[in-house]
Amino acid sequence: MDKIYDIRQKLKELYLKYDAYVTPVAKALTMLVILLVINSVIGYSQSFTGWNIVAIAVLIAALLPWPAITPIAAVFALVNLYSLSWEVALVTAAFMFMAAVAQYVFLPGYGIAIALIPALYYLHIPYAVPLVLGVAGGMTSFIPAGVGIFFCYFLDGVSKNADYFMRTSGSGASVLERFPQIFAIIKDNKLMLISIIAFSVTTLLVHIIKKLSSDYSSYIALAVGTIANIVIFLIGGFTADASLPYIEIFVGSVVGFIVASIVILWVSAADYNHAEHLTYEDDDYIYYVKAVPKIKVTAKKVKIRDLTSDESEADSEDIRIALEALSEIEEKERR
């Protein structure tokens, strides 16, 4: 573990040294992945799927703060959906507005999770998000987890029903016929409901356990959350008689645990071997405090000795004389 902490410290120092370059590149790559997933799933607008527009959006995201990624992704999604059907774009915009209000009221600053979950879901690695949100977020961090899953399945349903919207676009089909088709995408979607419950419960459970004062509570929370996520999917699949990718869920949950553990190690690795228990009181309360220091690796001081100094030459002469004396003694013993 000392070597791991040493590598972590060196990487942190390297990151701080080149932060002005690393952070924009990380934001640009995140924006690029999200836009590529959006264009591959609902890329119905030829103008917004072109590389020139994507490059401009990636550049803008690199220059703006992290929360700006979510509204940029929302604009791309709405423009693509409007090219498919204005009714779909309208309903999606309404859902996005409600999600933005809930996010702003309950957990501001974590809106990027809403944009990341659908992207990671299509990359088959979404299960780290509820674990990381549970560790890093607050009590209401389950909201972006659930909302992200909702948009993931909603956009997937729109993609599967795209032929219907294209076929009825510009025809005599009534608006009252298309709106029910839109809401049918999320109605009785058992897999979406199970996923929302699993991600929300996992996030909330990880947060509650992480707040406990026991040693290694963060890692215990990740382990419990990973198991809970798998169990909820299993119970939901059997109860609702829904077909679920159980192998993908199991493997993805394990990968999510590893990724979330790395995040904890990077952000706030604690030294539980040097934890202190403090007690103090005032006129109204008695306080029992457990203080756990974060692990910090200090650079080892290396002493360099000048072998060309007079002292070194004297030491070398003493060693030469001692070796000659030892050789003479060995010679006498052989005689």
C-alpha positions, -999 to 999 in steps of 0.1 A, spaced: 0 0 0 29 24 6 39 21 -30 3 27 -41 1 58 -19 35 70 -32 23 66 -68 -9 85 -58 10 113 -43 32 116 -74 2 116 -97 -14 143 -76 17 164 -77 18 159 -115 -18 169 -118 -14 200 -98 16 210 -119 -2 206 -152 -38 214 -139 -42 241 -165 -38 216 -193 -53 184 -177 -86 198 -166 -96 212 -200 -86 180 -218 -107 160 -193 -137 182 -198 -133 180 -236 -130 142 -236 -161 139 -214 -181 162 -236 -169 143 -267 -180 109 -253 -214 123 -243 -220 139 -277 -209 108 -296 -234 87 -276 -262 112 -282 -255 113 -320 -253 75 -322 -286 70 -304 -307 99 -315 -286 116 -342 -315 128 -364 -302 163 -371 -276 162 -399 -263 197 -389 -257 188 -353 -241 154 -360 -213 169 -381 -178 170 -368 -175 207 -371 -204 214 -346 -192 186 -323 -157 201 -323 -170 236 -314 -191 221 -286 -161 202 -272 -140 233 -273 -166 254 -255 -170 227 -229 -132 226 -223 -132 264 -216 -163 264 -193 -168 249 -158 -178 212 -154 -216 220 -149 -218 235 -184 -215 200 -199 -250 191 -189 -268 220 -207 -247 216 -238 -257 179 -239 -293 189 -234 -292 213 -263 -278 186 -286 -304 161 -275 -333 185 -280 -321 196 -314 -318 160 -326 -352 151 -312 -368 182 -328 -355 169 -361 -374 137 -354 -406 152 -339 -415 185 -323 -438 166 -299 -410 144 -287 -387 175 -283 -415 193 -263 -421 164 -239 -383 159 -234 -378 196 -227 -406 194 -201 -388 165 -184 -355 183 -186 -370 214 -170 -384 194 -141 -351 175 -136 -332 208 -137 -354 223 -110 -351 192 -88 -314 192 -93 -310 229 -84 -332 226 -53 -319 194 -38 -283 188 -51 -268 217 -71 -234 209 -88 -241 173 -96 -260 177 -128 -232 162 -149 -242 128 -135 -275 131 -154 -256 135 -186 -230 109 -178 -253 80 -168 -270 76 -203 -235 79 -219 -220 53 -196 -250 31 -199 -245 28 -237 -208 21 -230 -220 -7 -205 -202 9 -175 -229 28 -156 -227 11 -122 -199 32 -108 -220 63 -109 -244 55 -80 -214 43 -59 -194 75 -65 -225 97 -60 -232 79 -27 -196 86 -15 -191 121 -28 -227 135 -28 -253 143 -2 -284 126 11 -303 136 -20 -277 124 -45 -300 96 -55 -320 122 -75 -295 126 -103 -289 89 -103 -326 82 -109 -331 110 -133 -301 99 -154 -316 64 -157 -350 78 -167 -335 98 -196 -314 68 -206 -345 46 -211 -366 74 -225 -340 82 -252 -337 45 -259 -375 42 -263 -376 72 -286 -349 56 -308 -368 23 -310 -400 42 -320 -382 65 -344 -398 48 -375 -433 57 -362 -425 93 -357 -408 96 -390 -437 79 -408 -463 102 -392 -443 134 -395 -460 157 -419 -489 133 -424 -525 136 -413 -518 119 -380 -533 138 -351 -511 153 -324 -533 134 -300 -521 102 -315 -484 110 -313 -484 122 -276 -499 89 -263 -472 71 -283 -445 92 -265 -458 85 -231 -462 48 -239 -424 47 -241 -421 51 -203 -455 35 -194 -451 0 -179 -414 -1 -187 -404 -26 -160 -367 -25 -168 -366 13 -164 -384 11 -131 -361 -16 -117 -330 3 -128 -343 36 -112 -350 18 -79 -316 0 -80 -296 31 -87 -315 53 -62 -314 27 -34 -277 20 -40 -268 56 -39 -287 63 -7 -274 32 10 -238 40 1 -242 75 15 -258 63 48 -231 37 55 -203 60 44 -214 85 71 -209 59 99 -179 64 122 -165 29 118 -132 23 102 -131 19 64 -167 29 63 -163 42 27 -151 8 14 -177 -10 34 -204 12 19 -191 4 -16 -192 -33 -10 -227 -32 5 -239 -9 -23 -225 -32 -50 -242 -63 -35 -274 -43 -30 -274 -32 -66 -270 -68 -78 -297 -81 -54 -322 -55 -63 -318 -62 -100 -322 -100 -93 -353 -95 -72 -368 -70 -96 -361 -93 -126 -378 -123 -110 -407 -103 -94 -415 -83 -125 -408 -113 -149 -384 -90 -168 -355 -101 -190 -324 -86 -176 -287 -89 -187 -276 -105 -154 -240 -112 -164 -236 -76 -176 -251 -63 -143 -228 -85 -122 -196 -77 -141 -205 -40 -144 -212 -38 -107 -178 -53 -99 -161 -29 -123 -181 0 -107 -168 -11 -73 -132 -10 -85 -137 24 -102 -153 39 -71 -126 25 -48 -100 42 -70 -119 75 -67 -119 72 -29 -82 64 -29 -76 95 -51 -98 119 -32 -97 111 5 -77 80 15 -78 79 53 -52 66 78 -73 46 102 -42 33 121 -37 68 135 -73 77 143 -79 96 175 -109 97 198 -115 130 215 -139 140 242 -147 175 254 -178 193 268 -194 227 273 -223 239 294 -249 221 273 -232 191 256 -206 164 258 -188 158 225 -173 125 214 -152 131 183 -133 106 161 -106 122 140 -91 102 112 -62 119 94 -59 117 56 -29 98 42 -2 121 31 31 108 16 61 130 24 90 130 0 120 110 13 151 131 19 181 116 1 216 125 14 242 128 -13 278 123 -3 306 139 -22 330 111 -29 356 135 -42 359 154 -8 390 150 14 370 131 40 359 106 14 395 102 3 406 97 39 380 70 44 391 53 12 427 53 24 417 37 57 398 10 39 428 3 16 451 0 46 427 -23 64 424 -45 33 462 -47 30 466 -57 67 439 -84 63 458 -97 32 490 -99 52 473 -118 80 458 -143 56 492 -148 40 508 -156 74 481 -181 82 487 -200 50 524 -202 57 
